[in-house]
């Protein structure tokens, strides 16, 4: 998944961030670079690992959390997926394959309400403990326990897993969540209603197992440092220094270690795109993301690649009744903001690549009509770039609200790309909407996530990568008071359509699909958000890097288990 899941489409490992959803930041922090201040350490590491298969990449931000139940952004989701393994995992091209559970042996009841997973007997934790069904019971109960404040668990479980909503509301104990372990290698899940995309859930980090004895022994220190993390996945974390980077090594106790090609992964945090590219060019990185003029300058390189994504980015306009201004709750005010900036120019100036400007928020080439095979997107221009229409809506808003001048804050990250976004949006909006002043607020990505979650902002750019292969991963974002609805949008008709898609229409694929299409149309007409682009990520990668030439269509961006260095 990919914000957050989500990856709030806010990296790519970010341009972003998807809340694999998930949330995405506004940068291509995929594997961007190593800080020049780290050069000596990098050179020493290269000498020490000569001949080893250590993938050297970078990120524009630190990992916000390594606790799977708190992961909501694509960086956290990417690396929790790398050190842990759930029932299933994603293989290249988004194929869902066996993880701790043997997928081919999974049993689904005739009414699709009970899933019985049969676990492999050779799965171990990093310390040698066996991975058991009780670890999944504990992990899922821990996730939905309201005391643990999981951002994703309520969103993913409530209304789907039996008793989840009641547990999260505090009405019953977590032990009453309808998951059970009849024996060490059988895990049973009971649903309240059929969930068409439940198979994807089994590969998502919120649903990972946890070693109860280890977690309780760590207490409040759990997942804060490598020594407080117990891996059961293909890699284990050995170093983690905030703002500097992290190191992972192959987990020799992983059940499928013989099929993990990499010996390790070295990630350095850097925010400067030019430094990233320089480090790649001198051979200190195996792969680097590109932005702005870097893309044009490197398009003819045999090492260049443009990766298609299902991540969509938009400008958020905070309409929450308790924190938003009266102006932001006005439809014409939002329409003016949404239509007043040139989306193609945004892509050209900020990213310089072939990302696609869009007027929607459910991506193209993601899901198809179950009968006709037509793409979810049939075309929409209600929020297309249109300066004259923006000015008309702006003047109407001025008349309705009684203002001539107004200042709005624009929240963004502190990387090069994020700062370019702030500058571009300030220039475009102030140029086209008379009387508007934009004040940029640039903060680290983790802080931006927190500010958006608290709805303590006015404007922000972020995005979303799907957590599972279903349009509901997007349309469920803006349901009234939803876990991921940090824009304060509310529309009763929209809610009814989305709830129907999650409920009574679950067994009617055609009506369900069309209900979600209608819901998106309503949100766009309400200017709930201002769509910008469906992202593509431009990268340079050494020819010996194998298994990173495409992104997963949902969930985490890459499956490092399948990456190799063939030098």
C-alpha positions in Angstrom: 0.0 0.0 0.0 0.8 2.0 -1.6 -1.5 7.9 2.4 -0.6 6.2 4.3 -2.5 3.7 2.0 -1.7 5.7 2.5 1.0 5.1 -0.4 -2.0 10.3 1.3 -0.5 10.0 -2.1 1.6 12.1 -0.7 6.5 9.3 -2.2 7.2 7.0 -4.0 8.4 6.2 -2.3 7.1 9.5 -2.6 6.6 12.0 -5.0 4.2 11.7 -2.7 2.9 10.4 -0.5 -1.0 6.9 -1.3 -2.3 6.9 3.0 -1.1 2.0 0.2 -2.5 3.4 0.6 -1.9 4.9 1.5 -1.0 8.4 1.8 1.6 9.9 -0.3 3.9 12.9 0.1 4.6 15.4 -2.6 8.1 14.1 -3.6 9.6 11.3 -5.5 11.4 10.1 -2.5 11.5 6.7 -3.8 15.1 6.0 -3.3 16.5 9.3 -3.9 19.9 9.9 -2.6 22.5 10.0 0.0 23.3 13.2 1.8 26.8 14.6 1.0 27.4 14.8 4.7 27.1 11.0 4.7 29.6 10.5 1.9 32.5 9.2 4.1 30.2 6.7 5.8 28.9 5.7 2.4 32.3 5.1 1.0 33.3 3.0 4.0 30.1 1.0 3.7 30.8 0.4 0.0 34.3 -0.9 0.8 33.0 -3.1 3.5 30.2 -4.6 1.4 32.1 -5.1 -1.8 30.7 -8.1 -3.6 27.6 -8.2 -1.4 24.2 -7.6 -2.9 23.3 -4.5 -0.9 20.8 -2.3 -2.7 21.7 1.4 -2.1 18.8 3.8 -2.3 17.5 6.9 -0.5 14.4 8.6 0.7 13.4 12.3 1.0 12.0 11.6 4.5 12.5 9.4 7.6 10.1 6.5 8.3 7.3 8.0 10.3 6.7 4.6 12.1 7.7 1.0 12.1 4.7 -0.1 14.1 2.4 -1.8 11.4 -0.8 -0.7 13.1 0.3 2.9 13.1 1.6 2.9 9.5 -0.6 5.1 7.2 1.9 6.5 4.6 3.7 4.7 1.8 7.2 4.9 3.4 6.1 3.2 6.7 4.0 0.7 4.7 6.9 -0.1 2.4 9.3 -0.9 5.2 6.9 -2.6 7.5 6.1 -4.9 4.6 9.9 -5.5 4.1 10.6 -6.6 7.7 7.3 -8.4 8.4 5.1 -10.9 6.5 1.4 -11.4 6.8 -0.9 -14.1 5.5 -0.2 -13.1 1.9 2.3 -10.7 0.2 2.5 -8.9 -3.1 4.7 -10.2 -5.8 5.7 -8.2 -8.9 2.8 -6.6 -10.9 0.7 -6.8 -7.7 0.1 -10.5 -7.8 -1.1 -11.7 -4.4 0.9 -14.8 -3.3 1.3 -17.0 -0.3 3.0 -15.6 2.7 2.7 -17.2 6.1 -0.6 -18.7 4.9 -0.6 -21.2 2.0 -2.9 -19.3 -0.4 -3.9 -22.4 -2.4 -5.2 -24.0 0.8 -7.3 -21.0 2.0 -11.0 -22.0 2.5 -13.8 -19.5 1.9 -17.4 -20.4 3.1 -20.2 -20.4 0.6 -21.7 -17.2 2.0 -18.2 -15.6 1.8 -18.3 -14.7 5.5 -15.7 -17.0 6.9 -12.1 -17.4 5.8 -9.9 -20.2 7.1 -6.2 -19.7 6.5 -3.8 -22.6 6.9 -0.3 -21.4 8.0 3.0 -22.9 7.0 4.8 -24.8 9.8 8.3 -23.5 9.0 7.7 -19.8 9.5 9.8 -18.3 12.3 10.3 -15.0 14.0 13.8 -13.4 13.9 14.5 -14.9 17.3 13.6 -18.4 16.3 10.0 -18.5 17.8 7.5 -20.1 15.5 4.9 -17.8 13.8 1.5 -19.1 14.9 -2.1 -18.4 14.3 -2.2 -16.8 17.8 0.3 -14.2 16.5 -2.3 -13.2 14.0 -5.1 -13.2 16.5 -3.0 -10.9 18.8 -1.9 -8.7 15.9 -5.4 -8.1 14.6 -6.8 -7.6 18.1 -4.0 -5.1 18.9 -4.8 -3.2 15.8 -8.5 -2.7 16.5 -7.9 -1.9 20.2 -8.9 1.8 20.5 -6.2 2.3 23.1 -3.6 1.8 20.5 -4.9 4.6 18.2 -4.4 2.8 14.9 -5.3 5.2 12.1 -6.0 2.5 9.6 -7.5 -0.4 11.6 -11.0 1.2 12.1 -11.1 2.3 8.5 -10.2 -1.2 7.2 -11.9 -3.4 9.8 -15.1 -1.7 11.1 -18.2 -2.8 9.3 -16.3 -5.6 7.6 -14.8 -7.9 10.3 -17.4 -9.1 12.8 -17.4 -7.1 16.0 -14.7 -4.7 14.9 -16.8 -1.6 15.1 -18.0 -2.5 18.6 -14.4 -3.1 19.7 -13.2 0.2 18.3 -16.1 2.0 20.0 -15.1 0.5 23.3 -18.3 -1.4 23.7 -16.7 -4.8 23.9 -13.2 -6.1 24.5 -10.6 -6.7 21.7 -10.7 -10.4 22.6 -14.2 -10.4 21.1 -13.0 -9.5 17.6 -14.2 -12.5 15.4 -10.8 -14.0 14.7 -9.6 -17.2 16.2 -6.9 -19.9 16.2 -8.3 -23.4 16.5 -4.7 -24.6 16.5 -1.2 -23.2 15.9 -1.5 -23.3 12.1 -5.2 -22.5 11.5 -6.4 -18.9 11.5 -10.1 -18.2 11.1 -11.7 -14.8 10.3 -15.4 -14.0 10.4 -16.9 -11.1 8.4 -20.1 -9.2 8.8 -20.7 -9.1 5.1 -18.8 -10.2 2.0 -15.8 -8.1 1.2 -14.9 -8.5 -2.5 -11.3 -7.3 -1.9 -10.6 -9.2 1.3 -7.8 -11.1 -0.4 -5.9 -7.8 -0.6 -6.4 -7.2 3.1 -4.5 -10.4 3.8 -1.4 -8.8 2.2 -1.7 -5.4 3.9 0.5 -4.3 6.9 -2.4 -3.5 9.3 -3.2 -7.2 9.3 0.3 -8.4 10.2 1.0 -10.9 13.0 2.7 -9.8 16.2 4.8 -11.7 18.7 2.8 -10.9 21.9 5.6 -11.7 24.3 8.1 -9.5 22.4 5.7 -6.6 22.0 4.7 -6.6 25.6 8.3 -6.9 26.7 9.2 -3.8 24.7 6.3 -1.7 26.1 6.3 1.9 24.9 9.6 1.3 23.2 8.1 -1.2 20.7 9.1 -0.4 17.1 11.2 2.7 18.0 14.6 1.2 17.2 15.9 -1.9 15.5 16.3 -3.7 18.8 12.6 -3.1 19.5 11.5 -4.7 16.2 11.1 -8.5 15.7 11.1 -9.5 12.1 9.3 -12.4 10.5 9.8 -11.2 6.9 12.6 -11.3 4.3 14.7 -8.5 5.9 15.4 -7.3 9.4 16.3 -3.7 10.4 19.8 -3.3 11.9 20.3 0.5 12.0 17.8 3.4 12.1 18.9 6.9 12.6 16.3 9.6 12.2 17.1 12.1 9.4 20.2 10.0 8.4 18.8 6.7 7.2 18.4 3.0 7.9 20.0 -0.4 7.2 18.3 -3.7 6.6 19.9 -7.2 6.3 18.5 -10.4 4.9 16.7 -12.3 7.6 18.2 -15.8 7.6 15.3 -17.1 9.8 12.7 -16.1 7.1 11.0 -19.3 5.9 11.8 -18.4 2.2 15.3 -16.9 2.8 16.8 -19.0 0.0 14.7 -17.1 -2.5 15.6 -13.7 -1.2 18.4 -12.4 -3.5 19.5 -9.3 -1.7 21.9 -9.4 1.3 20.6 -6.0 2.4 19.2 -2.6 1.7 20.9 0.7 2.6 18.7 3.7 2.7 19.8 7.3 3.3 17.6 10.3 3.9 18.2 13.3 1.7 15.9 16.1 0.6 18.0 17.7 -2.1 17.3 16.2 -5.6 20.5 17.5 -7.1 22.6 15.8 -4.4 20.7 12.6 -5.1 21.5 12.6 -8.7 25.2 13.5 -8.1 25.6 10.5 -5.8 24.0 8.3 -8.4 26.3 9.6 -11.1 29.4 8.9 -9.1 28.3 5.3 -8.3 27.2 5.7 -4.7 23.5 4.8 -5.4 22.0 2.0 -7.5 18.8 3.9 -8.3 17.6 7.5 -8.1 14.3 9.3 -8.7 14.2 12.4 -10.9 12.2 15.6 -10.8 12.0 18.9 -12.7 14.8 19.6 -15.2 16.5 16.3 -14.2 13.9 14.4 -16.2 14.4 16.2 -19.5 18.2 16.1 -19.0 18.2 12.3 -18.6 15.4 11.0 -20.8 17.8 9.7 -23.5 19.9 7.7 -20.9 19.6 3.9 -21.3 19.2 3.9 -17.5 16.1 6.1 -17.6 12.6 4.7 -17.0 9.2 6.2 -16.5 7.0 4.1 -14.1 3.2 4.2 -14.4 1.3 4.5 -11.1 -2.2 4.3 -9.7 -1.4 7.1 -7.3 -3.5 10.3 -7.7 -2.6 13.7 -6.3 -4.9 16.5 -5.4 -5.0 19.8 -3.5 -6.9 19.5 -0.3 -9.2 22.3 0.9 -10.1 21.9 4.5 -13.8 22.2 5.0 -14.0 20.8 8.6 -16.7 22.7 10.4 -14.6 23.1 13.6 -11.4 24.3 12.1 -12.1 25.6 8.5 -12.8 29.1 7.6 -16.3 30.1 6.5 -14.9 30.7 3.0 -13.6 27.2 2.6 -17.0 25.8 3.2 -18.4 27.9 0.3 -18.8 25.9 -3.0 -17.8 28.7 -5.3 -14.7 29.5 -3.2 -13.5 25.8 -3.6 -14.4 25.7 -7.3 -12.4 28.8 -7.9 -9.3 27.3 -6.2 -9.8 24.0 -7.9 -9.9 25.4 -11.4 -7.4 28.3 -11.1 -4.1 26.4 -11.6 -2.6 24.9 -14.7 -2.2 21.1 -14.0 0.0 20.4 -17.0 2.3 23.4 -16.0 2.3 22.0 -12.5 3.7 18.7 -13.8 6.1 20.4 -16.2 7.5 22.7 -13.6 7.6 20.5 -10.5 8.3 17.1 -12.0 9.2 17.6 -15.6 7.9 14.1 -16.5 5.0 12.5 -18.3 2.6 12.3 -15.4 -1.0 12.9 -16.5 -3.1 15.9 -15.5 -6.5 14.7 -14.2 -9.9 15.9 -13.2 -10.8 12.9 -11.1 -9.6 11.0 -8.0 -10.1 7.3 -8.9 -7.2 6.5 -11.2 -7.4 5.4 -14.8 -6.2 1.9 -15.8 -6.9 0.5 -12.3 -10.3 -1.2 -12.3 -12.8 -2.1 -15.0 -16.5 -2.4 -15.3 -17.3 -6.1 -14.3 -19.6 -6.6 -17.4 -18.3 -4.2 -20.2 -14.7 -4.1 -19.2 -14.7 -0.3 -19.6 -12.3 1.7 -17.4 -13.7 3.2 -14.3 -13.0 6.7 -15.7 -15.3 7.7 -18.5 -14.2 11.3 -18.6 -14.9 14.4 -16.5 -14.1 18.1 -16.9 -16.1 19.6 -14.0 -12.9 20.6 -12.2 -10.7 21.1 -15.3 -8.3 24.0 -15.4 -10.3 27.0 -16.6 -9.1 30.5 -15.6 -12.3 32.3 -16.7 -14.5 29.9 -14.9 -12.3 30.1 -11.8 -12.5 33.9 -11.8 -16.3 33.8 -12.2 -16.6 31.4 -9.3 -14.2 33.6 -7.3 -16.2 36.7 -7.9 -19.4 34.9 -6.9 -17.7 33.7 -3.7 -16.6 37.2 -2.9 -20.1 38.4 -3.3 -21.6 35.6 -1.2 -19.0 35.9 1.5 -18.4 39.6 1.5 -14.6 39.7 1.2 -12.2 41.4 -1.2 -8.9 40.1 0.1 -8.0 36.9 1.9 -4.8 35.0 3.0 -4.7 31.2 3.0 -1.9 29.0 4.3 -0.5 26.3 2.0 0.9 23.2 3.8 3.6 21.2 2.2 6.8 19.2 2.9 10.3 20.5 3.3 12.0 18.7 0.4 13.1 20.4 -2.8 10.0 19.0 -4.7 7.6 20.0 -1.9 9.0 23.5 -1.8 8.6 23.8 -5.6 5.0 22.8 -5.2 4.4 25.5 -2.7 6.0 28.1 -5.0 4.1 27.0 -8.0 0.7 27.0 -6.3 1.3 30.4 -4.7 2.2 31.9 -8.1 -0.7 30.3 -10.0 -3.4 31.0 -7.4 -2.4 34.5 -6.6 -2.1 35.3 -10.4 -5.6 34.1 -11.3 -7.6 34.9 -8.1 -7.5 38.6 -7.4 -7.2 39.5 -3.7 -5.8 36.1 -2.7 -2.5 35.7 -0.8 -0.9 32.3 -0.2 1.5 31.8 2.7 3.6 28.6 2.4 4.1 26.4 5.4 6.9 23.8 4.8 7.4 21.1 7.4 8.8 17.5 7.5 6.6 14.9 6.0 5.7 13.2 9.3 4.7 16.6 10.7 2.6 17.3 7.6 0.8 14.0 8.1 0.0 14.9 11.8 -1.2 18.4 10.8 -3.5 17.1 8.1 -4.8 14.4 10.4 -5.7 17.1 13.0 -7.3 19.1 10.3 -5.2 22.1 11.3 -4.5 23.5 7.8 -6.2 25.3 5.0 -4.7 24.1 1.7 -2.3 21.2 1.1 -1.2 18.9 -1.7 -1.0 15.2 -1.1 -2.3 12.1 -2.7 -3.4 8.5 -2.4 -2.2 5.1 -3.6 -4.7 2.3 -3.3 -4.4 -0.2 -0.5 -6.2 -2.9 -2.5 -7.4 -3.4 -6.1 -10.9 -1.9 -5.7 -12.2 1.6 -6.4 -13.6 1.7 -2.8 -10.0 2.4 -1.7 -10.5 5.9 -3.1 -14.3 6.7 -2.9 -14.3 5.6 0.8 -11.9 8.4 1.6 -14.5 11.2 1.7 -17.3 9.6 3.6 -18.6 11.8 6.4 -16.3 11.5 9.5 -14.3 8.8 7.8 -10.9 7.9 9.2 -9.1 9.3 6.2 -11.5 12.2 5.6 -9.1 15.0 6.7 -10.8 17.6 4.5 -14.1 17.6 6.4 -16.2 16.9 3.4 -19.8 15.7 3.9 -22.6 14.8 1.5 -25.5 12.5 2.5 -26.1 11.2 -1.1 -22.4 10.4 -1.4 -22.4 8.6 1.9 -25.4 6.5 0.9 -23.8 5.4 -2.3 -20.5 4.5 -0.7 -22.1 2.7 2.2 -24.2 0.7 -0.4 -21.0 -0.2 -2.2 -19.6 -1.5 1.1 -22.8 -3.2 2.1 -25.8 -4.4 0.3 -24.3 -4.1 -3.2 -21.3 -6.3 -2.2 -22.7 -9.2 -4.1 -23.9 -7.2 -7.1 -20.7 -6.2 -8.9 -22.3 -4.1 -11.7 -24.5 -1.9 -9.4 -21.7 -1.6 -6.9 -19.3 -0.4 -9.6 -21.7 2.1 -11.0 -22.6 3.4 -7.5 -19.0 4.2 -6.9 -18.8 6.0 -10.2 -21.8 8.1 -9.2 -20.3 8.8 -5.8 -17.1 10.2 -7.4 -19.2 12.4 -9.7 -21.0 13.9 -6.7 -17.7 14.7 -4.9 -16.2 16.3 -8.0 -19.3 18.5 -8.5 -19.0 19.5 -4.8 -15.3 20.4 -5.4 -14.5 18.2 -2.4 -10.9 18.2 -3.5 -9.0 19.7 -6.5 -7.5 16.9 -8.6 -4.1 17.5 -10.1 -2.4 14.5 -11.6 -2.1 10.7 -11.8 1.6 10.3 -11.2 4.4 8.7 -13.1 7.8 8.3 -11.4 10.9 9.0 -13.4 14.0 7.1 -12.4 17.6 6.2 -13.3 18.6 2.7 -12.4 21.8 0.8 -12.9 21.4 -2.0 -15.4 22.2 -4.6 -12.8 19.1 -3.7 -10.6 16.4 -6.2 -11.4 12.8 -6.3 -10.1 12.2 -2.6 -9.7 11.2 -1.7 -13.3 7.5 -1.3 -12.3 5.4 -0.3 -9.3 2.8 -2.5 -7.6 -0.7 -1.3 -8.6 -1.8 -1.2 -4.9 -0.3 -1.6 -1.5 3.5 -1.1 -1.1 5.3 0.3 -4.1 8.0 -2.5 -4.4 8.4 -6.0 -3.1 12.1 -6.1 -2.1 11.9 -9.8 -1.6 12.0 -10.1 -5.4 14.7 -7.5 -6.1 18.1 -8.7 -7.2 21.5 -7.1 -8.2 23.0 -9.0 -11.1 26.4 -7.4 -11.3 
